[in-house]
């Protein structure tokens, strides 16, 4: 370790008490973090536990869920095939997946290329609730993905087409890249990534399939904190994604801190080798190709602060920002304090006085239920900050930890105390369910409306080109009253009880915060958890479901018996 790395380590060590305060404030089972500087790992550290019972300490080899950080590997896989001449970044999706042809805008099928998918500008709404059901259930098959995407809305709320005009985050569209990798390489996506990236880099603690972690005890369990103060293990049994390559490519991988630090070193080394003829590679036979092309910005996200005019840009599984900037935290899970009402990100900008120039951060955040993983790389100094946590009920501890480490790594001035921001986020997060979901749900419920015979609603309802089914079932309760439930796309593990909400409207949300947390339903508003049945002459013909806040409710026609 040279003198500069040693000085950086002393600064990083001195900020450990601040990270401990973040850990306490955000009430997460664990935070694991590490730092690379000038191509060398100079710090690894874990605080807390990897399990819901707070029994087993986390460490640098504990495997966490990567979430959207999986996209980094997907773009790298495509980069390898581009380098081999088997793909081009400007290849149209239809060249490899001719059935891709969204109904709402013919240009999307005809013109969308690989870059459009990676940078989230296809204009297609994201079918998140059609892919991930309650309790982490994978709700649709990989072979149905294109048909579902073809049925996605393509217009914004003003009726304007979004294709290459708006940035709209969409995991499913990135998942198309896995199908293209499989089509071109002739291998399963998981096998390609393992053989062409993970094994050459010695990343043996990165999981692609069930077999990778089946007998591994060192896993970070995604957790939520219940009203009694206990942590609850959120079901994550589906998230090996063996049979769903698109989900694996978009958000389904897992990895450890040590492996992700190795990944960052490899990415930075490959990128520098492509631009600097005098650079001596750290990794011989580095498998990563085209990193300069992959990590550049392809879509500008405007700055939102008056003092610093630097925008963020989004690339292919990476975002870029030049420091100092309030956009540093814009991809984090700390969204509640960054809205117009609070704008905390404008008040806690790092390095206003002395950020070294140029200092570009290139990274991504992967947020899942009960889990957040954050990666920041700094090409100028061949540095990286990696953080992970297995809880997120009271803010994104990985983001606050990363900012503390970045500030210490570069000795940024003035020193910004991020704890007040973290406390504000934690307080808002603690009240979010009650204020933004439960309260409006109760306000608009009409439990005294007349209710029809519940058996009228029992049946199967299909939507999205008949590729997705809502199964409404009934059973007699001990009180002899018929109770209804909904099963998403025949996945029995996704079954949720329905409760009467208004006349001909039933809800799969229960007015109980612990229930909502443990069911892990991915929804932003209560409307997404209402099923509105259409009744014509005492016959139910179908139902309406607003599965996405950016879309109008969609029609599910009842299947004739």
N, C-alpha and C positions, 0 to 999 in steps of 0.2 A: 504494500500500500504506500503510495507516494504522499508527499506532504499535503497536497491539496485534498486528496481523498481522506487523509487522517483528520484534517481540519473539518471537513464536511461531516465525518462520522461524529466528531465531538458535538457539533451543532445538532445533529440528528438525535443523539443520545440525550441532549439537554431538553428536547421537546417531548420526551416520553411522558412526563407528568401531564402535559396537555392532552395527549392521546388517551391517557387513563381517564381524564375528565370527560372526554368525548364518549368513551366506552360506558361510563356511568350514566351520562345524560341520555344517550340513545338506547340504553338498555338492551343491548344485543348480547347473545351468548358469547361471541368471540369477535375479535378483530385480528387479522393476520396481515403483516405488511413487510415490504422489503424495498431496498434501494440499490440501484446500479449507478455507478459514477465512473466515467471514462472507461466504460467497457468492463467494469469489474463489480461484482456484488460486494457492497461494503456494509450492508445491514440486513438482517432478517429478525423478525420478532413476532410473537403471538401473545395476545392477551385473552384470557377466558377459555371457553370450552366449546368443543365441537358438537356436543349432544344436548338434547333438551333437558336432561336431568342434571346438567352441569357436573358431570363426573369425570369426563376425559378431556384433558387439556388439548387445545389445538396446537399445531406446530407448523413448521415451514413445509412439511410434506402432506399435510391434511388436504384432502381433495374437496374443493368448493365448486359450486355451480357457476359456470362462466356466463350464462345468459347470452346477451348480445356480443360479448367479446368473442364468441364462437365465429362471428363474421370475419374476424381477422384471418382465421385459418381457411375460410372458404375463399376469400379473395386471393390468398396465397396459393391455394390449390389451382385456381384458374390461372394465376400468373405463371405457374410451372407449365401448364398446357399451352399458354400463349408463347412462352419461351421456346417450346418444342415445335411451334408452328402448327399446332393442332386446333388452335382457337385464335381469334382476334378480339381485342377489347370492343371493337365496333361491330362484331357479329350480331345480326338480328336474332332475337330469341327464336323466331320461327324457323331459322335455319336448322336448329337442332330439336326444337319442340314445335312442330308445325301445328299442333292442335291448340296452341296458345293463341286465342283470338277473342279478347274481351268484347262482350255484346255492346257495352255502352259507348264505345268510341273505336271505330275500325282502325284509326291511326295507331293505337296501342299495339295491336297485333302486327301491323305492317311495319312499324318503325322502331319499336322498343329494342334497344340493344343491351349488352351486358352492363355497360356503365350506367345506363338509366336504372337498371334494377338495383345495382349496388348503391347508387346515390339517392334512392327513394324518390324518384320523380316520374314513375309510371302513371301516377294519377289514380291508381286503384286503391279503394278503401282496404283496410287491413282486416282479414277475417279471423281475428284473434280468438273470439269466442266460438268460432266454428272449428278451431284447431285444438284449443286447450279448454277442456270443460272443468267442472267442479272437481276439487280434490286432485288436481294435477292430471286428470284423465286426458289422454290424447284422443280427441273427439272425431277425427276424420283420418282416412287413409291417405298415404302418400300418392297413390294412383288417382285419387279424386281431387288433388290440389288444383290442377290446371282447370278442371271443370268449375270448381268453386271460384277461382280467380276470374274466369270468364264471365261469371255472374256478378262480380263486384261492381258497386256504383263507381262511376268515373267523374261525376260532377260535384262541385262544391255546393254549399248551401244557397249560393246565388244562381245556381243553374249553369255555371260555367265549367267547361271541360278543364281538368287539371293537368293533363298530360304535358310534361316538361314545362309547366307554368307554375306549379306549386310543389313544395317539399312536403311529403307525407310519409312518415315512417311506416315501413311495412316489412315485417319479418318474413311473411309468406313469399313475397316476390324475390327476396334474397334467396329463399329456399329453392327457387327455380334453378339457381346456380348449381346446386347439388345434383339435380337431374341432368344438367348439361355435362357436368364432370363425369357422371356415370355413363352417359351416352357416348362421350368422346373417348374415355379411357377404357371402357369395358369393365370397370371395377365398381364395386359398391363404394359410395362416397367415404364411408368410415375406413375401409381398407386402403383407399387411395391416400387419405390424409395420414393414416398411420405409417404406411410404407414409404411415402415420399417426403413426409415432413417430420413426424414425431420420432420415428426410429433413427433417422440420420442425425437428429439433434439430441438424441439421448433423453427424450421427454417421456419417461416411463411412468410418470404419475399423472398422465393426461388420459381421460377416459372417453371412449367413443361408444362402447357397447356395454351390455350387462356383464359380459364376461370380464371386462376390465376391472370392475369393482365388486363383483359378486361376493368374493371372499375377503374383501378389504375392510378392515375395521376402522381405518383412519379416514373417515368421511365426515365432512361438516354437514350436519343435519339442518335443513332449512326450518326455521322456527318462527312461531308467532307467540306473543305474550298475552296470556288470558287475564281476565279481570281479577282472578285470585292471585296474580303475581307469578304463576307458574308458566314455564315455557312449554309449548305444545309442538310436537313433531309434525310438520306439515307433510302430507303424503307426497312423496316424490318417486314412487315406484315406476311411474311411466317415463321418467326422464333419463332413460338410457337410449331411447329413440332408435333402437336397432332397426325397426321396420319403417321408419319415417325419416328418410335422409333429409328432406327439406327442413323439418324441425331441428334436426341435428345441426344442419348448416347455419340456421338462423339464430338458434339460442339454446341448443341442447347439449353442448359439450361440458365437461368438467375438467378441472386441473388444480394443481397445487401451486403454492407460491414459488417454490424452487423451480418448477418447470416453467412457470410464466416469466420468471426472471431470465431463465435460459432463452426463452422465446424472444424477449425484448432485446437481449444481446445479439441474437441472430438477426433479427429484423434490422436493427441499427447498423450492424456490421455489413449486411447485404446492401443496404441503402447507401452507406458511405462508399462501399467498393464500386458502386455504379457511377458515382459522381467524382470521386477523388482518386486519380491515378497513383498518388503517393501513399494511399492508405494501405497499411499492412493488415490483411484480414485476420481477425481473431479466430474465426471458425474456418478450418480447411474444408473444402468441398461443401460449402454452405448450400443447402438445397433451395433456398428462397431466391426467387427471380422476380425482376420487375417491381421491386419495392418502391423505387422512386415514382413509377407510374401509379402504383396502387395507392400510395399515401399522399398524393397531391390532392388539392381541393377541387371538387367538381361542381359544387353548388354552394352559393354564398348565403349564409344566414346572417342577416343584418345586425349590427351592433344595437344595443338597446340602452346605451348610457351616453349622456352628453359630454362627459369628460374624455372618454377614450373611444375613438372612432373605428377601432379595429373590429371587423366582423369575424365570425367563425366561418369555416368552410367544411363541407362534408365530402369525404372521398369514398373509397370502397372498403367499408368496414372500419374506417378511421375518421375522426374529425381533427381539424387543425385550428390552432389559435395562437396568435402572437401576443406574448405578455409584455406589459400588464394589460389585462382585459377582464371585464366583468363576465365574459362568456366562458371562463374557465370551468365553472360549475354547471353550465347550462344543460349538460347531458346527464347530470346526476339524478339521484332519487330525491333530492331536496327541492322539490318543485313548489311546495306550498308557500315557502318564503320568497320565491322568485317571481310571484305574480305581481300584478299592478298595485295591489293593496299594500304589500310589504316591501318588495324590491330590495331584500337584504343583500343580494349579490352586487348591488351598486355601492353598498356601504362598506363592503369587506373585500376590496380589490387588493390583491397582493402585488407588491413591488412597484408602487406608484412613484417612488423616488429614485430607486437604484437598480431596477431590473437590468441585468446584463443584456446588451443588444448585439445581434438579434437573439431572442430566446423564443423558440417555437415549441409549443407542446402539441404532440400528435397522440391521440389516445382514443379510448372508448370506455363506456360504462355498460355493464351487463346486469340488469335488474330482473330478478325473478321473485315469485312469492317467497318471502322469508330468506332472501339472499341478494347480495349485491357484490359485484366484482368490478374493480376499476383499474385501468391501465393508462399511464401517462408516459410517453417517451419524449426525449429532448435531443434531437439529432445533433445540435451544435456541440454538445458535450458528451455525446454517447451515453446518456443517462436515462434512467427510468425509475418511476415510482409505481409500485403495484400494491393494491390493498384489497382485502376481501373480508366479508362479514356474513354471518348466517342468521341475521335478523334485521328487520327494517321497519318495525312498527312505530318507532319514535325518531324517524329521520334516517338519512343515509350516512352511517358512521364511516363507511369506506371513503366517501367524498371528503368529509371534514378531515379525516386522517391524512388523506393524500395531499390536501392543501397545506396542512401543517408541515408535512415532510418536504413539500416543494419549497415552502418559505424558508425552512431551515437549510435545505440542500444548497440553495443559492444565496443564503444570507440576505434575503430581501428586506428592504426597509420602506416605510416604517414597519415595525413588527405589528402584525394584525392579530388581535385576540379573537379567534373564531368561536369561542365558547358562547358568547351571547347569541350569536346566530344559531348555533346548535340548539340552545335552549328554546329559542323561538320556534324553530322547526319542530322540535320534540313536542312542544305545547300544542301547536297547530295539528300535528299528526295525531296526538292523543284525542283530540276532539273532532277529527275529520269525519269519522263514521257517523257519530251522533248528529253533527250539524249538517252534513252535506248529503247523507244517504238516508239515515233513519228518520230524521225530522221531516224532510219533504215526503218521504214514503208514508209516514203516519198522517201528515197534513192532507194528503190527497186520497187517502183510503176512505172508502165508504162501506164499512162493514154492515150497515143496516139496509143496504140495497137488497131488493128481492133476489133470491138465488134459485137457479133452476136445478132440476135433478142432475146431480153431478155425473151420472152415468152417460148423459148426453155428450159429454166432452171426451169420453174415452175413445182412443183410436190413434192412428198414426198420421202425421202431418209432414208433408215433404215440401222443401223449397230449394232454391239455388240449383236450378237445372235438375231437380230430383236427386241431388247428391247429398242432401242433409235431411235427416228425419228427426222430428221431435215425437217421442212416444209418450202419450198420456195414458197412464195406467190407474187402476182403482183397486182398493182393497177395503174390506170391512174392518173397522176399528172395534175395540172392545165395547164401545158404546153403541155399536150397530150403525154408526154414521159412516157413510162412504168417504174415504179419504183419497185424494188424488196425488199423483206424483208425476214428474217429468224425467224421462231418460233421454240423454243427448246422443242421437245418432247410434242407438242400439248399444251404447257402452253402459253396461249395468252399473259399473263403479261410479258413474256420474249421476246416479239417481238422486233427485232432490224432491222433498215433499212440497206440494203446492198448497197455499192458503188463499182463501177467498179475499179479494181485494176490492173489487167493484162488481157490478152486474156484468157477467160474462168476462171478467178479468181475474186472473189468478197470478200469484206471485211466488217465485221460487226463492225470494229473499225472506228470511225470517227476521222480525224486529228485535234482534239480539246480536250484540257486537261479537261475542264469542262464537256464535254460530257462523256469522259472516267470515270471521277470521279462519276458523277451522275448515270451512268448506272451500276456502281459497278460490272464490269465484272472481274471475278477472273482469271487473266492471267498474266504470267511473261514475255512473249515475244509476239511480234506482230504476229508471225507465227500462234499462237493459234487462231487468229481471222480472218484467211483466209480460204475460202472454194474454193477448186480447182476442177472444174467440168471436168469430162472425156467425151469428145465428139467423137463419132465414126460415121462417115458418116452422119453428121448433126443431129445425135441423141444423147442426153445426157443419158449416161448409169449409171452414178453415180457421186460421188464426194469424194475427199480426204480431211480429216480434221485432222490436228495435234493438238489434244485437250490437249496434255500433252508434256511438254518440254523434258521429259525423255523417250518419246515413239516415234516410227515412226508414220507417218500419217495413219489413219485408213480409210477403205473403207466403204462408205455408198452407197449401191445399190439402184437405183431408183425403186420405186414401180410401177409396170405396171398399167396403167390406165384401 
